[in-house]
Amino acid sequence: MNASTKVSCPSFLHLPVEVRLQIYDRALNRTVPPHSLLRVCRQVREEVLSVVLRRRRFFERLDHFIAWVQQSPAHLLPLVRSIHVNCIVSSSLFAAPAPKPSTLWQEMYQSIVSTASTRLPTPVGPLTPSVVAEALAALTGVRDFGIFVMQNVAHSSSPQLLADQRLLLTTLGTRMPQIQKLELDIDFISLDFLRLFAAELHHLTISGYAAASDNNRNKDDVDKETNTIAIFRDLKHLQSLTLRNDMNTVLNRVADRDVSRLAPLVAVTPEVVRQMHPLQGFTIASTYDQHFESHFLTAAMISALLDTHANSLVNLEIWSDGQVTDEVAVELTKLLPRLAKLRTLRLHFRYSQALGLSLKDSVLPTVTCVDVQCERC
């Protein structure tokens, strides 16, 4: 080799951008501080930020979330893909006092917006619905949004808080119609707002309980069910539905934690599921620390899946802390052999040993991921 010949060493930036993004992602998964990568150079900074901002961002409060949007660089906000907001409030969603800052949130904010500052952001001006709407409109790239609303007292929510939640979700649908994955843990309000997400919504997580819409408030359960069917028929792109209930949280939202008050609030009935467009994914998850018969894990619900979704389901998950009825177990033995496209199955519950059934024997061999932990008792 000629002494004058230079041996070229490939630069990191000469790697394909897809490879660099994978390297950033793995580095961040190994607890590499984001700010250490942000200081390498301008190009690496922009690429690392694109990876960081595509991850789900968790916020303790609505005012924290709005402050983060207000004080983040405007050109980076469209890179944000996933947001989850917890709202623990007293009586009003928009006028909630700011809690003491948490170290976790402070670190998250500093790693994205300002690696040098130790000052926690505060909302610019009062937290009004218009301020919230402006912040949501800036996040044009968000595709995944989750929100949890809970009062810090165990009694039914005030009319003001219910009105605030309706306004927030309506604003969310108006300003973010591009959301594809929506996860809600909220009070019992009408599901009419879901129509605002009809253009793009693919994945929905709700409790399954809801209040009647204003147009059906004084009508019977049949009218409420008909309205709910119409809402879900409008969600033409919906691919998966999760009915998730932490019953301790749900019962905190009704007067005296009276279980009997929940039955009139059931919105996603078996007939609603039967009338939906065919789903690829369906999940029922109920957790509780007392005896409670699920309003959703019923034989009629399993039958509805068999009637409408047996030829489309790819993922089926049923989680319960309790024992399912004999009728549910029997209906599952009818459903499972019919799920020709199913690839992922997770069943976690107890059922009667006296039935002499083995749910595992009903699973087709084409299911690639099987997690069946059903205790017979």
C-alpha positions in Angstrom: 0.0 0.0 0.0 1.3 3.4 -0.9 2.3 5.4 2.2 0.4 8.4 0.9 -2.8 6.4 0.6 -5.3 7.4 3.3 -7.3 4.7 5.0 -10.9 6.0 5.2 -12.8 5.3 8.3 -16.6 5.3 7.9 -18.3 8.1 9.7 -21.3 7.4 12.0 -23.2 9.8 9.9 -22.5 7.8 6.8 -24.6 5.0 8.1 -28.2 4.8 6.7 -30.5 7.0 8.8 -32.7 3.9 9.6 -29.7 2.3 11.2 -28.8 5.4 13.1 -32.3 5.7 14.5 -32.2 2.0 15.7 -28.9 2.8 17.4 -30.3 5.8 19.2 -33.3 3.8 20.3 -31.2 1.0 21.7 -28.9 3.5 23.4 -31.8 5.2 25.1 -33.3 1.9 26.2 -30.0 1.3 28.0 -30.6 4.4 30.2 -28.2 6.6 28.2 -29.2 10.1 29.2 -30.8 11.9 26.2 -28.9 15.1 26.9 -25.5 13.3 26.3 -26.6 12.5 22.7 -28.1 15.9 22.1 -24.7 17.5 22.5 -22.9 15.5 19.8 -23.8 17.7 16.8 -26.8 19.4 15.3 -27.7 16.4 13.0 -27.5 13.8 15.8 -29.5 16.1 18.0 -32.3 16.4 15.5 -32.3 12.6 14.9 -32.3 11.8 18.7 -35.1 14.2 19.4 -37.2 12.5 16.6 -36.7 9.2 18.5 -37.3 10.6 21.9 -40.4 12.5 20.9 -42.0 9.5 19.2 -42.1 7.7 22.5 -45.1 8.0 24.8 -44.9 11.1 27.0 -46.5 10.8 30.4 -47.8 13.9 32.3 -49.1 14.1 35.8 -51.5 16.9 35.2 -53.3 18.7 32.4 -51.5 21.9 33.4 -48.1 20.2 33.1 -48.9 18.9 29.7 -50.0 22.4 28.5 -46.9 24.0 29.9 -44.7 21.5 28.2 -46.4 22.3 24.8 -46.2 26.0 25.4 -42.5 26.0 26.2 -41.3 23.4 23.8 -39.6 24.4 20.5 -42.5 24.8 18.0 -40.6 23.0 15.2 -40.3 19.9 17.3 -43.9 19.5 18.4 -45.0 17.9 15.1 -42.6 15.0 16.0 -44.5 14.1 19.1 -46.4 10.9 18.5 -47.8 9.7 21.9 -49.2 11.5 24.9 -50.7 10.2 28.2 -52.2 12.7 30.7 -53.3 11.9 34.2 -55.8 14.4 35.8 -56.3 14.0 39.5 -58.6 16.9 40.3 -60.8 18.2 43.0 -63.8 19.8 41.3 -62.8 21.4 38.0 -60.6 20.0 35.3 -59.3 23.4 34.0 -58.9 25.2 37.3 -57.1 22.4 39.2 -54.2 23.7 41.4 -50.8 22.6 40.3 -49.3 19.9 42.6 -45.7 19.7 43.8 -43.4 18.8 40.9 -42.2 15.2 40.7 -38.6 14.3 40.0 -39.7 11.9 37.2 -41.6 14.6 35.3 -38.8 17.2 35.9 -36.3 14.8 34.4 -38.5 14.1 31.4 -39.1 17.8 30.7 -35.4 18.7 31.0 -34.3 15.8 28.8 -36.4 17.1 25.9 -36.7 20.8 26.1 -33.9 22.3 28.1 -30.9 20.2 29.3 -29.4 23.0 31.3 -32.5 24.5 33.0 -33.7 23.2 36.4 -36.8 25.4 36.4 -40.1 23.6 36.1 -42.4 25.1 33.5 -45.7 26.8 34.5 -48.6 27.5 32.2 -48.4 30.8 30.4 -51.6 32.4 31.6 -54.7 30.7 33.0 -55.6 27.2 31.9 -58.7 28.0 29.9 -60.3 25.7 27.3 -59.0 28.0 24.5 -55.5 27.6 25.8 -55.9 23.8 25.9 -57.3 23.9 22.3 -54.3 25.9 21.1 -51.9 23.4 22.6 -53.6 20.4 21.1 -53.7 22.0 17.7 -49.9 22.3 17.8 -49.4 18.6 18.1 -50.2 17.7 14.6 -48.2 14.4 14.6 -49.8 12.8 17.7 -51.4 9.5 16.8 -51.7 7.9 20.3 -53.5 9.8 23.1 -54.5 8.6 26.5 -56.2 10.4 29.4 -57.1 9.4 32.9 -59.5 11.6 34.9 -60.2 11.0 38.6 -61.4 13.0 41.5 -59.2 12.9 44.6 -62.3 12.1 46.6 -64.4 8.9 46.5 -67.8 10.2 45.4 -69.7 10.8 42.1 -68.3 13.6 40.0 -69.6 17.1 40.2 -71.7 18.4 37.2 -68.8 20.9 36.6 -66.2 18.1 36.3 -68.5 16.1 33.9 -69.0 19.2 31.8 -65.2 19.8 31.8 -64.5 16.3 30.6 -67.1 16.6 27.8 -65.5 19.9 26.7 -62.0 18.5 26.8 -62.8 15.4 24.7 -64.8 17.4 22.2 -61.8 19.8 21.9 -59.5 16.8 21.6 -61.6 15.4 18.7 -61.8 18.8 17.0 -58.2 19.6 17.3 -56.7 16.1 16.9 -59.0 14.2 14.5 -55.8 12.4 13.3 -55.6 10.2 16.5 -55.5 6.5 15.6 -55.2 5.1 19.2 -57.4 6.5 21.9 -57.2 5.3 25.6 -59.8 6.8 28.0 -60.3 6.3 31.7 -62.9 8.9 32.4 -66.2 9.5 34.2 -69.6 8.4 32.8 -70.2 10.8 30.0 -71.9 10.3 26.6 -69.8 8.5 23.9 -71.0 11.0 21.2 -67.6 12.6 21.0 -66.2 9.4 19.5 -67.6 10.5 16.1 -65.1 13.3 16.0 -62.3 10.6 15.6 -64.2 8.6 13.0 -61.8 9.5 10.1 -58.7 7.8 11.6 -59.5 5.9 14.9 -58.1 2.3 14.8 -57.7 1.4 18.4 -60.0 2.3 21.3 -59.8 1.6 25.0 -62.8 2.6 27.2 -64.6 1.3 30.3 -67.7 0.3 28.4 -69.8 2.4 30.8 -71.3 5.7 29.7 -74.1 8.2 30.3 -76.9 8.6 27.8 -76.4 11.4 25.2 -78.3 14.6 25.7 -80.8 13.6 23.0 -81.5 10.3 24.7 -81.3 11.3 28.4 -85.0 10.9 29.1 -85.5 7.8 26.9 -85.2 4.1 27.6 -82.3 1.7 27.4 -83.2 0.7 23.8 -82.8 4.2 22.6 -79.4 4.4 24.3 -78.3 1.2 22.8 -79.5 2.3 19.3 -77.5 5.5 19.7 -74.4 3.6 20.8 -74.7 1.3 17.8 -74.9 4.2 15.5 -71.7 5.8 17.1 -69.7 2.6 16.6 -71.0 2.1 13.1 -69.6 5.5 12.3 -66.1 4.3 13.4 -65.5 2.5 10.1 -61.7 2.1 10.6 -61.9 0.8 14.1 -59.7 -2.4 14.3 -59.6 -3.2 18.0 -61.6 -2.5 21.1 -60.6 -2.8 24.7 -63.1 -2.7 27.6 -60.9 -2.2 30.6 -62.2 -1.7 34.2 -60.4 -1.3 37.4 -63.6 -1.8 39.5 -62.2 0.1 42.5 -61.8 3.2 40.2 -65.2 2.6 38.6 -67.0 2.3 41.9 -65.5 5.5 43.1 -67.4 7.2 40.4 -70.9 6.2 41.6 -72.6 7.3 44.8 -71.9 5.2 47.8 -69.8 2.8 45.6 -73.1 1.0 44.9 -72.6 -1.7 42.3 -76.3 -1.7 41.3 -75.9 1.9 40.0 -73.5 0.6 37.2 -76.0 -1.6 35.3 -77.9 1.4 33.8 -74.6 2.9 32.7 -73.6 -0.1 30.5 -73.1 1.3 27.0 -71.1 -1.4 25.1 -73.7 -4.2 25.2 -73.5 -7.5 23.3 -75.8 -6.1 20.7 -73.5 -3.1 20.2 -70.6 -5.4 19.7 -72.6 -7.6 17.3 -73.4 -4.5 15.2 -69.9 -3.2 15.0 -67.7 -3.5 11.9 -65.6 -6.7 12.1 -62.8 -6.3 14.6 -59.2 -7.6 14.5 -58.7 -7.2 18.2 -60.9 -7.5 21.3 -60.0 -7.3 25.0 -61.9 -7.5 28.2 -59.9 -6.7 31.3 -61.6 -6.5 34.7 -59.7 -6.1 38.0 -61.2 -5.9 41.4 -60.7 -7.0 45.0 -64.2 -8.1 45.8 -66.8 -10.4 44.3 -68.3 -8.7 41.2 -70.0 -10.2 38.2 -68.7 -8.4 35.1 -71.2 -6.6 32.9 -69.1 -7.3 29.9 -67.6 -10.8 30.4 -70.9 -12.6 29.7 -72.1 -15.4 27.5 -74.0 -13.0 25.4 -70.8 -11.0 24.7 -68.9 -14.1 23.7 -71.8 -15.1 21.4 -71.7 -11.6 19.8 -68.0 -12.1 19.0 -68.9 -15.5 17.4 -71.7 -14.0 15.3 -69.8 -11.0 13.9 -66.0 -11.1 14.6 -65.0 -14.8 14.4 -63.7 -14.4 10.8 -61.7 -11.3 11.5 -60.2 -11.6 15.1 -56.4 -11.7 15.1 -56.0 -10.9 18.8 -58.3 -11.9 21.7 -57.6 -11.2 25.4 -59.8 -11.8 28.4 -58.5 -10.9 31.9 -60.5 -11.2 35.1 -59.6 -11.5 38.8 -62.8 -13.5 39.3 -64.5 -16.7 38.2 -66.5 -16.6 35.0 -69.9 -18.2 34.7 -70.3 -21.7 33.3 -72.1 -20.1 30.4 -69.1 -18.0 29.5 -66.8 -21.0 29.6 -69.1 -23.0 27.3 -69.4 -20.2 24.8 -65.7 -19.8 24.7 -65.3 -23.5 23.7 -67.6 -22.7 20.8 -65.8 -19.5 19.8 -62.1 -20.6 20.0 -62.3 -23.3 17.2 -63.9 -20.8 14.9 -61.1 -18.2 15.1 -59.3 -19.1 11.9 -57.3 -15.9 11.7 -56.4 -15.7 15.4 -52.7 -15.4 16.2 -52.6 -14.1 19.8 -54.7 -15.5 22.6 -54.5 -14.6 26.3 -57.0 -15.9 28.8 -56.6 -15.3 32.5 -59.5 -16.2 34.8 -61.1 -19.0 36.8 -63.9 -21.3 35.8 -65.7 -24.3 37.3 -63.9 -27.6 37.3 -67.3 -29.4 37.3 -67.7 -28.5 33.7 -65.0 -30.8 32.6 -63.8 -28.4 29.9 -60.2 -27.7 28.8 -60.1 -24.4 27.0 -56.6 -25.1 25.7 -58.0 -28.0 23.7 -60.3 -25.6 21.9 -57.4 -23.5 20.6 -56.5 -23.9 17.0 -52.9 -24.9 16.2 -52.5 -21.9 14.0 -52.5 -19.5 17.0 -48.8 -18.6 17.4 -49.0 -16.8 20.8 -51.0 -18.7 23.4 -51.1 -17.6 27.0 -53.9 -19.5 28.7 -53.8 -19.4 32.5 -57.3 -20.5 33.4 -57.6 -22.0 36.9 -60.3 -24.6 37.3 -61.8 -24.4 40.7 
